Amino acid sequence: MEGDNNTENTPQILSWGSLPEVLKSVLSQNYSYIIQNFINLPSYQTQEDFEIINFELDMFVNINDKEAASE
């Protein structure tokens, strides 16, 4: 999956270590993920010169209890 721009309709079960770098910055290391759709879109710059990473993601997170779901 790493380097892929589009994994549409090909669900993949991934641990945090095998996620694309862009997703590692926003997802927790403690879970596994079923990614159904990932599209890495072009990033853009704000007027304040911040780079905004842009992507579309449909996924499920493997969470086993109510407490973990609130993290």
N, C-alpha and C positions, 0 to 999 in steps of 0.2 A: 504494500500500500504506500510505502514511503515514496514521495515524489509524484504520486498520482494526483491528478487534478480533478478526477471524477470517478467515483466508485458507485455510481447510481445503479440501484437494483441488484447489487451483488453483496448481500450481507456478509460481514466478516467479523469474527470474534477476535478482539485484540486486547492485549495487556497494555498498560501504560507505556512500557518500553518500546512497543512496536508502533505506537501512534505517530503520525506525521508531526514534525516539530511545531507547526502552527497550533495543533491541538494540545500538545503538552503544556503550553503556556496557560491554558484555560481549564484543563481537566485534572482531577485528583489522581494521584498515583495509586490509591488504595483499592481500585476497582478494575474490573474488566468491562469492556464495552462491546456492544454489537452495533457496528456502524452499517446502516442500511444505505445511506446516501451522503457523500461528502464531495462538495464542489469547492475548490480553492479559487476564489474570485480575486481579481486585481485589487491591491490595496490602494489607498488614496491618502493624500496629505491634507491636513486642515490648514486654515489660514494661520494658525499658531505654529505651524510646521511640525505637527505630530503625525506620525504614520498610523493609519487605521487599517488593521488587518481585517479582511473581509472574506467570509466563507459561508456556505450553506451546509447544514449538518442535520441529519435525521439519525438518531441513535437511541439505544437502550443501555441503561447502566445496571450492572449486577449489584443490587443492594438487597441485603437479607433482613434488615430490621428497620423499624421506625426511626430509631435514633440515628442510624447512618444516613437515612434519607434526608434528614434535616441539615446535614453538613454542607 
